[in-house]
Structure formats: structure tokens, C-alpha cells
Amino acid sequence: QFLMANKLDTAMWISRLFTVYCSALFVLPLLGLHEAASFYQRALLANALTSALRLHQRLPHFQLSRVFLAQALLEDSCHYLLYSLIFVNSYPVTMSIFPVLLFSLLHAATYTKKVLDARSSNSLPFLRNLLEKLNANQQNILKFIACNEIFLMPATVFMLFSGQGSLLQPFIYYRFLTLRYSSRRNPYCRILFTELRIVVEHLITKPSCPVFVRRLCLSGISFISRLAPTVA
């Protein structure tokens, strides 16, 4: 009754569980490397479906207008719909599947707990303990996802020069990264950029750091800071 009363949430729960399943079989190619590539695409397509459903839930009245597009781009679900479309037809990259896997796992775990609560307050204690442990590590998981989002930017450039990526991919991914940096709901991309800058600045101020490395890092920090969008 609980699942039928929340059909859209249930559909997203099932698609997230399928995303976790496909992502796991890509990361751990138990069925062979050839099958792993197909699971990579299935995971991203399932994530695109979940993101589209979530976006419809957040903005139910679609309008073909600039205002609606601006509102949609503020939603994290729109960001990951774009993310899925960027990588679904590209060369499989293990780093790109982790954000999809972990976000799906976190959201599926939250809804699974609701399903268990609807069934009984004491049902499946072992599964409840696993869900509680996952929830306790949510902040670390979100930081890991943000780290993946950041380091995928140079990865897309490397893929371009190695012949495994398209010319447009780095530019589209840069747009995705600016959306994540400006996200209202998830500040972890901004937090990780700040933390990485602090770590690099700390390392290059040490006397043992060569001068050319210090200059190179400062130039890189200045360049990235200029590219960063303004956050309200």
C-alpha cells in the first residue's frame, strides 16, 4: 500500500536500485569485460531516467521557455541528467560511474528505510544497521563524489588527447561542473575546491618546494579561480 501510494518515489527507488546493480557489475566485471561496458551504459541510462523523474517531481509543469530552463538548471536532478548524457556514449571511465553509483545508493537507502518503517518498526534489523552505517558516512561519501566531479574535468581533457573523448565533452563537462559548484542543495563541490586550494597553498609555501612548481601552482589556482562562477 505504501509503494502504491507513492508511485513516483517507488519508480525512482527501483531505478536507483537498478543503477546500483549495473554500476556494481561495471566496477566488478564478474560477467566479463564486454558485458561490463554494457552495464556502464545501462547504469547511466537508469540514472538519466531517475534524474528525469526527479526533475518532473520538482518541476511538474513543463514549459518551453527560458525561465523554466533557468529553474531546471538550478536543480541537482537536472545536473545529473546532463551528466548521464555526457558520458553515456563515451569510452567507459570508472571514475565517472562512482557519483552515479553513490548518489543512487544514498537515495535508495533513504527510501528503503521508509519502506521498512511502513512495514514494521523492527523489521529486518540487519538491513537497518547497514542503512544506519551508510547514513552515518553520508558526509564523507558526498565529499568523495565531489572529488570525483572535480577530477573528471582534467580526465575529460586527457581523454580528448588520447583519442577516447570528443571535442565537445570537456566544454559540456565544464558547464556541468559550474552547475555543481553553484548548487543550492549540495555545497560539497565548493567545499572540496576550497579544501584543495588550502592544501596546495600549504604545500607550495614550504621551503622545500621548487620555485617553478610554486609559480605553476599559483598560476593554476588563479586560472581556476577566474573560471569559477559567482555564487549568490
SVG drawing of the C-alpha trace seen along z (x, -y; Angstrom):
<svg xmlns="http://www.w3.org/2000/svg" viewBox="-2 -37 66 51">
<polyline fill="none" stroke="black" stroke-width="0.4" points="0.0,0.0 2.9,-2.4 4.6,-1.7 1.3,-2.1 0.5,-5.3 3.9,-6.8 4.2,-5.6 6.7,-8.2 9.0,-7.7 8.7,-4.0 9.7,-4.2 12.7,-6.2 13.6,-3.8 13.5,-0.9 15.5,-2.7 18.1,-3.7 18.5,-0.1 18.9,0.9 21.6,-1.8 23.4,-0.4 23.2,3.1 24.5,2.1 27.2,-0.1 28.5,2.6 28.7,5.1 30.7,2.5 33.1,1.8 33.4,5.5 33.2,7.2 32.0,10.6 30.3,11.3 33.3,10.3 34.7,7.1 32.5,7.0 29.4,7.2 30.8,4.6 30.7,1.9 27.0,2.6 26.3,2.3 28.1,-1.1 25.6,-2.4 22.7,-0.8 23.7,-2.5 23.9,-5.9 20.6,-5.4 18.9,-4.3 20.4,-7.4 19.1,-9.6 15.6,-8.1 15.8,-8.7 17.0,-12.3 14.2,-13.0 11.6,-11.6 13.0,-13.6 13.1,-16.8 9.5,-16.2 8.7,-15.8 10.4,-19.1 9.0,-21.0 5.9,-19.2 4.6,-21.8 6.9,-21.7 7.2,-25.0 9.3,-25.7 10.7,-28.9 13.9,-30.5 12.5,-30.9 11.7,-27.2 15.1,-26.3 16.8,-28.6 14.7,-27.0 15.6,-23.5 19.3,-24.2 19.1,-25.1 18.0,-21.5 20.6,-18.8 18.5,-16.3 19.0,-18.4 22.7,-18.4 22.9,-14.6 20.6,-14.2 23.2,-16.3 26.0,-14.2 24.4,-10.9 24.0,-12.3 27.7,-13.5 29.1,-10.0 26.5,-7.5 28.1,-7.2 31.7,-7.9 34.5,-5.5 33.8,-3.8 35.5,-5.6 35.5,-4.0 35.8,-7.4 32.6,-8.6 30.4,-5.8 31.2,-6.5 29.0,-9.6 26.1,-7.8 26.6,-4.7 27.0,-6.5 24.1,-9.0 21.8,-6.2 22.9,-4.1 22.3,-7.0 18.9,-7.9 17.9,-4.2 19.0,-3.7 16.8,-6.6 13.7,-5.3 14.4,-1.7 14.3,-2.8 10.9,-4.4 9.7,-1.1 10.9,0.8 9.2,-1.7 6.0,-1.3 6.2,2.5 7.2,2.6 9.4,0.6 11.5,3.6 11.7,5.4 15.0,6.6 17.3,5.3 20.5,6.4 19.5,4.3 18.6,1.4 22.0,1.4 23.6,1.3 21.4,-1.6 22.3,-3.4 26.1,-2.9 25.7,-4.2 23.8,-7.3 26.5,-7.9 29.1,-8.1 26.9,-10.3 29.1,-13.4 32.3,-11.5 30.5,-9.9 29.3,-13.3 32.8,-14.7 34.1,-11.7 31.5,-12.3 32.5,-16.0 36.2,-15.0 35.2,-12.7 33.3,-15.5 36.3,-17.8 38.9,-15.4 36.8,-14.3 37.4,-17.7 41.1,-17.1 40.2,-13.4 37.9,-14.6 40.8,-16.7 43.1,-13.7 40.5,-11.5 40.3,-14.1 44.1,-14.0 44.2,-10.2 41.5,-9.8 38.9,-8.4 36.7,-11.5 35.0,-14.0 35.9,-17.7 32.8,-18.9 32.9,-16.7 35.3,-18.9 33.3,-22.1 30.0,-20.5 31.5,-18.9 32.9,-22.3 29.3,-23.6 28.2,-20.7 30.9,-21.5 29.9,-25.1 26.4,-24.0 27.6,-21.7 29.7,-24.5 26.7,-26.7 24.3,-24.1 21.9,-25.3 21.3,-21.9 24.8,-20.4 27.7,-22.6 30.3,-19.9 31.8,-20.8 32.6,-24.3 33.9,-22.9 36.2,-20.5 37.6,-23.2 38.3,-25.4 39.9,-22.5 42.1,-21.5 43.2,-25.1 44.2,-25.3 46.1,-22.1 48.0,-23.1 48.8,-26.6 50.1,-25.0 52.4,-22.6 53.8,-25.3 54.7,-27.6 57.2,-25.1 60.8,-26.0 61.5,-22.6 59.0,-23.4 60.8,-24.3 60.2,-27.9 58.9,-26.8 56.4,-24.4 55.2,-27.2 54.7,-29.6 53.0,-26.9 50.5,-26.1 49.8,-29.7 49.1,-30.3 46.8,-27.2 44.9,-28.5 44.5,-31.9 43.2,-30.4 40.7,-28.1 39.5,-31.0 38.8,-33.1 36.7,-30.2 34.7,-29.7 31.1,-31.1 29.7,-33.7 27.6,-32.1 24.7,-34.1"/>
</svg>
